Amino acid sequence: MSGSRSKKTAKNMMFGFMYQGVTLILSFISRSVFINTLGVEYLGLNGIFTDVLKLLSMADLGFALAMSYSFYKPLAEDDKDKVASLVAFYNKVYNIIAIAVTILGLAFVPFLRLIINVDKDIPLLEVYYLFSLAGIISSYLFVYKTTLLTADQKNYKITKVRTATSLIKTVLEVITLLLFKNYILYLSIALIMQFGNNFYASHVAVKEFPYIADRRKAKPLTKEEQQGIFTSLKSVFVYKLSMMLYNFTDNILISMITGTVMVAYYSNYLMLSSKLLLAEQIIFASMTASVGNLIVQEKEEKRLEVFDSMQSISYIFCGIITCVFALMSNDVIYVWLGQSFQLPLTVIIAITINTYFSCVLQPLWIFRDATGIYRKTKYIMLIGAVLNVVLSVVLGLKIGLAGIIFASAISRVATYFWYEPKLLFREYFGTSAAGYFLGLLKNFVIVIALSGCIFYFSKNIIVENWVTLFIKGVVIGVICTIVFIGVYIKTDGAQSIIRRAKKILKLS
C-alpha cells in the first residue's frame, strides 16, 4: 500500500509541476497585457472580487474539507457502497449551497461601492461582479465529484487537460484585451473555460468511479451517519471561518484604508510569492490524500517519520524561496512593470515574513487537514483570525499597507503557530513538539543570516534589464540551494525521502 501511495504521489507531483510551470509563464503574460490595456484599477478590482467571493463561499460551511476527509476511510477499504452514498448525499448538499451562495452574492451587490475605493467611477462594477459570482456558483455543481479524485490521489488524471485549457484561456484573454480592451469579454472567457474544466473533471470522476453515476441507486446515508457529518461540520465551519478571515480580508481592508489601486500593487508581489511557493505546494498537495491514508493505516512511528521527511523538504524549500523573494522581488517588479510599481522595503519585509510562514507550515497544515485535528484547534484559530482583523485595522491606519500585512504574521505567532504542533505531536505522534520548534528556530535564523549576507554583498549589483535580472537570480538561487541542501541533506527526514525516491524509480 505504501508503494501505491508513493507512486500516486509521484504522478500528482509530475503533472502538478507541468501544469504550474505553464501557468507561471502564462500568468506573467496575461497580467502584463491586463495592466497595459485595462490599468491597475481593474487589476485591483480583480483582487477585491476574489476575496469577497471567497468570503461568501463560507456558505458551504466547510463541506469541501469534511467531504474529502470522509472519503479517506471508504476509499482505503474499497467500500463502493459507502462512497456512492456519500457522493449522492453531497450532491444534494451542494445544490443547496449553490442556491445559498447565489442569494448571498446578490445581496452583497448594494455594498460593492463601499469597498471599491478608486479615484474614477467604474460604471459596470455590478455587472463585472456578477460574472465573477457566476464562476464561483458553477464550481459548486461539480465539486462533490472532483473531490473524490483528490481524496483518491488521482488529480493527475485531469491536470493535463487543465494545462491545455489554461493555455487556450490565456491566449484568448490576451487577444481579447489587445483587440477590444473589454473587461466583460475577459471575464466571459474565464467563466466559460472554468465551467469546461469543471465539467471535464466531473466526467473523469464518473469514468474512474462508475458506481457513482446513478445517484438514485445509491443507498441513502443513515440518520446517524448524516448527523455525524453535520456534527463534524460545526468544527469545520469555525475552522473555515478562521481561515477565511486570515486569507481573504487583506485586500478588502487594503482597498478601504489605502485605496483599490494599492491592492493591484500588492497583488503583483503576492503573485510572485505564490508562484515561488508553488513548487513546495505541489509536492505537499500531492501528499495530502496519501497522509489521510497513512493516518488510517499506520502507527505513530511511521506517521512521525513521514512528517519529519516532509518537514526536512519544507526547510530546504522555505530557505530558498524566502531568501530569493526577499532579495529579488523588487528587481523583478522593476524590470517587469517599472519603478512606479515597486513597494517600500517595509512592505517587502512584511510579505517575506508571511511567505516564510506559508512555506514552513505546509507539512503541519497537511497533517492538520488529514487528521481532522482542526476540530480541536478551531477556537484558537478563530481567536487568531479575529486578532488578525483587529490588528490589520489598527496597524493599517497607523503605518498603511505594511501594517495590514504584518498583522497576519503577528496573529499567527500569537495563536495557532505554537498550539497546533503541540496537539499534533501529542495525539498523533506520541511525543513532544520541542524538537519541532527548535528546528523552526534554526531554519529561521539561517534564513535571516543568509539573506542579510547576500544582501550586503550584492547591494552594488544593479539590475537594469532581463539579462542582469536573470544572472542575479541564478547566482542567488544557486547560493541558497547549496546552503540549504548542505544543511538539511543529512537529516533523517531528507534521507527517508531519498530512500523512498529510489524505491519509486526502481518500481517504475
N, C-alpha and C positions, 0 to 999 in steps of 0.2 A: 504493500500500500504506500509506503514511504517513497519507493521508486516512482510509482504512478504520480504521486503528489509533485515530486521534483520535475518530472517530465512535463506535466501540465504547466507548472510554474515557469519553466524554461520557455515553453511555447508562448505563453502570455507575455513574457518579457520581450522575446524576439519581435513579435508582431507589435507590441506596445512601442518599442523603440523605433520601429519603422514608421508607425503612424505619427508619433510625436516629432520625429525628425522632419517629416514632410510638413506637418502643421507649423513647426517652428519657422521654416523658411516662408511659408505662406502667410503667417501672421504678420511678419515684418513687411512683406509686400503690401498686404491688404491695409494695414494700419497707415503705412506711408501714403498710399493713394487716398485713403479716407481723410487724413488730415489736410492733404493738399487740395482736395476737392470740396469737402464739406466744412472743414475747420474744426478747431478744438472744442467749440461749444457742443457740437454734435457728438464728439468723442466723449466728452463729459456726460452728455445725456445717455449714451450707451451704458456707462458705468452706473449711473443712477438707476436706470431701468433694471439692470441686472440685480442690484442689491434690493430694490423694492420688491421685485418679483420673487426673489429668494426668501424674503421675509414673509410674503404672502403664502409661499409654499409650506409654511408651518401648518397649513390646514390639513396636511397629510398625517399630522400628529406623530411623525416618526415611523410610519408604517414601513417605509423603504428599508430602514435598518432592522426593524423587528422581523420583516419578511425574510430578508437574507439570512438572519440568524436562525429562523425557524426551519429553513430548508436544509441546514447542515446535517442534522441527525438523520432524517429520512433519506437523503441522498447517500450518506455514508452506509446506511443499511439497505439501500436499494428498495425502499418501501414506496413503490409506484403509486399505490392507492392513496397513501398519505400525501404525497407530492401533488397528485391530481386534485385531491380535496382542498389542499392549501391554495393552489392556483385558482380554483373556482371561487373560493372564499375571497381571495384578494381581488379578483376581478370585480366582484360586487362592491367591495370597499372602495376601489379606485374610481369606479363610476360615480359614486357619491362624492369622493374627494374632488373630482374634476368639476362637478357642479358647484361645490363649495368654493373652490378657488375662483371660478368664474364670477360668482356673486361677490366675493371679497374684492376681486380685482376691479370689477366695475364700480364698486362702492368707493374705491380709492381715487377714482378719476378726479373728483372735485378738489382733491388736496394736492394734486401734482404741482401746481404752480406755487405752492407754499414751499416746496422743496427745491425746485429748479430756480437757481439764483444766477441769472445772466443779465448782461447789460442791454441786449436787444431781445425783443419778443420773438418766441418761436410759435408761429401761427397754428401749425398742425400737431402740436405737442400731444394732445389726447389721442389722435389717430396713431401716431408713432407708438405710443404706449400700448394701445390695443393690439397692434401687430405683435409686439413682444409678449404680451399676455397670452395670445393665441399659441405661441410656441411652447410656453410652459404647460398650458392645458392639454395640448396634443400629446405631450410626453406621458401624461398620466394614463392614456389609453393603452399603453404598451408595457409600462414598467413592470407589471406583475409577471410578465413572461420573461423579459430580458434579465431581470434579477436572478432568475433561475439559472441562466447561463453563467453569470458571475459566481453564484454560490457553488456551481459545479466546476469551476476553473476552466470554462470554455469560452472566455471572452475573445480568444484569438480567432474564433470562427467568424466573427463579424468585423474584426479590426481591419482586415484587408479592404472590405467594402467602404468602411468609414474613411480610410486613407484616400481611396479613389474619389469618393463624393466630396471630401474636403478640398481636393484639388479642383474638381469641377466647380464647386461653390465659390472658391476664391477667384477663379478665372472669370466667372460670370459676374461676381461682385465688382471686380476691378474694371471690367468692360462697361458695366452699368454706371459706375461712378465717373469714369472718364468721358463717356458719351453723354450721359443725361444729368449727372450730379443730383440724382434724385434719391432721397433717403427712404421713401416708401418702397421703391423698386428694390433697393438694397435689403430692406427688412423682408420683403416678399420672397426673395431668393433664399435668404436664411431660413425662413419658415418652411418653404417647400422642401428644401434639402434636409432639414431636420426631421420633418414628417417622413420623408423617404427612408432615412436612416433607421428611424424607429420601427417603421413598417417592416423593413427587411430583417431587422434584429428579431422582431416578433415571429416572422416566418421561419427563421433559423431555429428559434427556440421550439416551435411546434415540430419541425423536422427532426430535431435532436431528441425531443421527448414527445413522441406521437400520442402517448396516452393522456396528454393534457388538452388535446384538440377539441374533444367533445365534452364541454363542461357539464352538460346535462347528465352524463353518465357518472360523473364523479360523486362519490358518496359524501354527503354533507358532513362537515365537522360537527362533533357533538357539542352540546351547550357548554360542557365543561371545558372542551378544547378552545372554543371561541372565547369563553370567559377568561381562560388563561392568557390568550393573546391580548385581550383588551386590558387585563390587569398589568401585563408587562408594558403595555403602551403608556401607562401613567408615568413610569420611569423614563421611557424613551422620549416622551414629549418634553419633559423637563430638560432632558439632555439635549434634545434638538433645539429647543428654545434658547438654551445657553449658547450652543454653537452658532446659531443664527445671530444672536446679539454680539458675539465675538467677531464674526466674519463679515457680516453684511450690514453693519451700521456705519462703518467708517466713511464710505462715500457719501452717504446721506448727510452725516454731520459735517464733513468737509464742504459739501455744497452749501449747506445752510450757514456755516460760520465763515468760510473763506471764499466761497464762490464756486459755481459749477465748472468754470474753466480750470480751477486748481485740481479738480477731480481728473481732468484729462492729463495734466502734467504728471500727477501722481500715478495714474494708471499706466503710463509708459514705463516707469520704474518697476511697478508691480508686475507688468508683463515680463520684463527682463528677469526679475526674481523668480517668477513662476516657471519660466522656461528653463532656468538653471536647475530648479528643483525637480523638474520632470524626470530626469534620469533616475534619481532615487525613488521618486513616487511610482514610476512604472514598475520598478523591481518589487517594491513593497505591496503595491496594489495587486500584483500578480500572486503574491503570497497570502492575501487575506483569507480566501476560501481554504487554502491549504492549512493555515493556522487554525481555522474553525474546525477542520477535520482532525488536526493534531490534538486540540483540546479534548475532543470527544474520545479519542482512541489511545492517547499516550499518557504516561505518568509524569510526575513533577520534574524529574531529572531531565527527561527528553524535552519538555517544554522550555526549561531554563536554557538548555543547550541551544535550541533554535533561537530563542530570544537573544542570547549572547552573540550568536552569529549575526543576526540582523543588526544588533547594536554596533558591532565592530564595523560592518559595512557602512552604517549610518555615520559613524565618526569620520571615516575616510571621506565620504561624500560631503558631509557637513563642513569639514575643514576646507575642502577645495571650493565648494560652492560659495560659502560665506566670504572667504578671502577674495575670490575672483569678483564677486558682486561689489564688495566694499571698495575695491581698488579700480574697477573697470567701468562701473555703471555710468558715471558722469562722462567718461570718454566716449562710450557708446552713444549716449544721447547727443553729445556734441557733434560727432561725425554723422550720425543718422538723421537728426532733426534740426540741429543748430543750437547755438548758445542760449537763445531765448527760452528753450525748453528745459534747461538744466535747473536743478533744485539745489538749495543750500546744503552745506556739509552736515548740519544738524539733522536734516531730513534723511540724508543718506544713512547716517548712523542709526537712526530710528528704524528705517526699513531693514537695514542689515541685521539688527537685533531680532526683529520679528522673523526674518528669513532664517536666522540661526535656529530659533525655536521650532519653526515649521519643519526644519530639516532634522534636527537631533531628536525630536519627539516622535518621529514617524513609527518606529517599532512599538513604542508604548501605545500609540493610537491604534495600530493594527491589532494588538492584543486586547485592548480595551473593547473594540468592536466585536472581536471574535469570541471573547469570553463572556460578553454581556455585563462586564463589570461596571459599565456606565450606570447600571441600575442602583449601584451603591455610592456612586460619586456625583449623582445628579444635583444634589443641593449645594455642594461646594462649587460645582461648575456654574450653577445659577448665581451664586454669590459673586463669583469671579466675573461673570458676564455683566451683572448689574454694576459692579465696581468699574468695569471697563467703560460702560456708557457714561457713568458719572465723571470719571477721570477724563474721558475724552472731551466732555463739555468744558470742564474746569480748565484743563491744560490747553485745550483748543482756543479758548477765549484769551488765555494768558500768552501763549507762545505760538499759536497758529497751527499749521499743518503738522509740524514735528510733534507737538503736544498730543494731538489725536492719535498719532501712530505710536508714540511712547506709551500711551495709556494701555494699549493691548499687552505689551511686554510686562509692564508693572503688575497688571491684574493677573496675568498668568503665573508669575513668580509667587505672588501673594497667596494663591489658592491651589488649583489642581496640580501645578507643577511638582509640588512636594507630596501631595496627598495620594494621587493615583498610583505612583510607583510603590509606595508603602503597602497599599492594599493589594496590588497585583502580586508582588513578591510574597507577601504573607499567605495569600489564599490560593495561588496557583503554582508557585514555585517552592513554597515551604521553607523560605529563607528570608534573611534581612535584605533591605534595599540599600544598605550602606555602601556596598561596592559600586552600585549603580550611580549613586550621587557623586562618589569620588571620581568615577570615570567621566561623568559630565563636567566636573570642575576641571579635570586635567585637560579635556578637549577644549573647553572654553578658554583656558589660559594659553594653550598652544595657538588657537585661532587669533587671539588678540596679539600675542607676541609676534607671530609670523606676519600678520597684516601690518603691524607697526614697522617691522624691519623692512619689509618690501616697500612700503610707502616712503620710508626715509631714503632708501637707495634709488627709488625710481621717480622721485618727485621732479627731477630735472628732465625726464623723458617727456617730450612734448608730442602729443597725438594731434595730428592735423588732418589725416585722411584715413581711408580704409586700410591702406598698406601698413602705416605705422600703428594703427589700432590692432591689426592682426598680429604684428610682430610682438607688440607689448603683451597682448593677450596670451600668445603662445608661451612667451617667456614666463609670465606669472603663473599660467596654468601648469606648466612643466615643473616649476619650483614647488608649487603647492602639492602637486600629485606625488612628487618624490618624497617630500617631507612627511605627508600623512600616510602614505603607504608604508614608508620606512618605520614610522612609529607604531602602526597597528597590524602589520602583516604577520607578525609572530604571535599575536594574541590567540587564545584558544578559539574565540569566535571566528576569526578570519581563517584559521587553519581548518575549522569544521566546514566552512563554505568551500574552500579549495578542494577538500576531500569529496564533498558532495558533487562539485562540478566535474571532477574526474570520473565519478561513477556515471553521471549523466552522459558524458562523452563516450564512455565505454558502451553504455546501453544503446546509444544511437549508432 
